[in-house]
Each structure stands twice: as structure tokens, then as C-alpha cells.
């Protein structure tokens, strides 16, 4: 393993106490002792997460980025179990062949083979659920930061109470051309930290009141513009998928507006991001959501898929692409004097979730 500080190759017996014998500096992780990654591998993952320090990110995104290394570690652990089972079965088979009648030996081998095959299938069957918790990801990050200092681009949890009595500068610092309403404060905080609101001239709010500084004033400003296009961005979760219906039916939001567009995520995107699902929080049966199929509603009863499963750069690029596409459609509709041109093509919206494993993971 290389020292993360001086880059010297260090043998395991030379790095007792997790300290480099040359530069005498410590390192956070020791893969030979069960840690998920080396210090350099963890730094490489953080660099990819922040796009070499240019993007802000949160610990939920780190949790999803750690999925593949965590599964690789589980695979290695399971390999030992499977190899041990096969070796034990082989030894028992040889002993049984010499001591048992042929029919009994054959039955024993068939039964043992069936059990072993089932064990192998259960161990290596890919689970659709995220294999580590957010707390585990945060613990790894804390260990790394204790040695190397604060990680570049890491966002603090969003503050849900107003920091000052001042008005939100969003409504005064630039012309708002569109609005993006999210289901989670952390999604809003991520977009604001990466200046998405400035680059896209887009007001960004969460349905629950984030950012809290003059939230109501900004919401009222948006409501006063009947020509405003509102985009809905949410997790594939019961509450997230309910957001669009809330916005077009609640008087406090945009009741009756035809300019509210749902970007997703949706349950139908989940198969593209298997391995990133989490269990739904509610243990009770919830009312099926309108506009969703029976299969989608069943999925939402038990599962969730976070937007944070997409790497920061990919997520920003996909949202920007959708907003740009809509602006192009709107411009063409203006030129034709065609009000129906404002409608988004549903097939276009699907693409935000059609991200393969190479985009959802970091190696």
C-alpha cells in the first residue's frame, strides 16, 4: 500500500500503528484489517464525487458512491464461505464414497450439492438495496477527515430555521425565469451550493419551506407570475411522487396551473438503479397515488430511490438538459403561436432516470 502522504510503498509489517515509517504521518484506513478502502482510494472517490473539487456534495451522495466498494468487500468475504463449503463437501464426499453404500452416497451428494447451490445463489444474488447506511458512510468520512482534514466540497446538513431576519436574496439578485420545487431540503441545498439557481435563472425551493429565509415571500412572488414554468424534482418515494399532485391542487402553491412539469424520479426508473434502493419508512398501508400503476404503487409501499443515487455531476447535467430542452420547446411553441407546445414529451422525461451503472457508481 502507498503512503497517502509521501507516496512510498509500504509493506504491511512496516506500517504498524497505521503510521508511515518514512514520513511518520498516520493514515486513516488499513484494508488488511478489514477497512473498506485505503486512504488513497478513499481520496480518489472523494475527488470523483466533487469532480476534482469543483462541486459540492452531501453525505447521502457519499453513501451511494461507496456502494460498489462495499459490495466488493462483501464478495471477498463470501468467497471464503463458498470455497470452504465446497472443500468440506468434497472431503465428505470422498469419505462417504469409501464408507457408505452407493445409493446412500449418491443421495447424500445430491442433497449436499443442492444445499451448496442454494447457498451460492443466496450469497451472490445481487440485492437491489443499498448495502450500507448513511451513518456508516459518515463514520468513514469522519475517520478520513481526522487524519487528512475537511473534505473539499462537503455540505453541512441544511438548516431548517432562518439564519437571519433578512429577506431571501434569490428574488432580488436575478430575474427568475422558472422554478424548481423539490421534496427534500438536502436536494435544494445541493443545487444552491452548486450555483444551479444562478446559472439557470431558477428559483429553487423545497415543499417543506427550505431555504427558510423569506420562504413565504419567494413563494408568493412565484405565484404572482401565471406564465412561470414550475418543475418538480423528487425522489422515487411515496412522498416524493405525491409532490406533483400537491402542487397542482393546493391553493398555497399552483392550483390549477398547466405549467407544472414533473421531472421525476419515478418507480419505473428504479430498475436502472438497482443496488441503490432503500426501504420505505412507513410500516402501514398507504393510499395508492393517482396517476401511478398498481405495480408502481406496490413498489412505493416498500421502497424508495433517492436522487442522490446519481453522482453530483451527472445529476446537475441531467436536470440542466431537461430545462434546456423545455426552453427550446417553449421557444418553438412561441414561434408557432401554439400553446400545446408547452407540454413536455413524457419520453423525454424518462431519460433523467435512465442512467446506467457506470454513471451511478464511482468504481
PyMOL commands that set and color helices and strands:
alter all, ss='L'
color gray80, all
select helices_A, chain A and resi 12-14+31-33+39-49+59-65+67-99+102-124+134-148+170-173+185-193+196-199+215-223+238-249+267-273+294-302+307-309+312-336+339-342+346-350+357-360
alter helices_A, ss='H'
color red, helices_A
select strands_A, chain A and resi 178-182+202-206+229-233+260-264+277-279+303-305
alter strands_A, ss='S'
color yellow, strands_A
deselect
rebuild
show_as cartoon
